[in-house]
Amino acid sequence: MKVQQIKEIAQRMEIPCGKLKKGELIRLIQCIEGNIACFDSGQSGQCGQQGCLWAEDCN
């Protein structure tokens, strides 16, 4: 997912984007959603969040 698309999701959730990097913004969204902030943490195989919006880009 491109950064602009992520920023649009954040704006709909009323999350200020500022100058956050892609991973930082995704982890912030994950926290606000009540999920584990595991994006790009090397735990993609162990997080257990099936159907995660970010799974395609995650490591």
Sequence and secondary structure as in RCSB ss.txt:
>XXXX:A:sequence
MKVQQIKEIAQRMEIPCGKLKKGELIRLIQCIEGNIACFDSGQSGQCGQQGCLWAEDCN
>XXXX:A:secstr
  HHHHHHHHHHTT   TT  HHHHHHHHHHHTTS   TTTT TTTS  TT TTGGG  
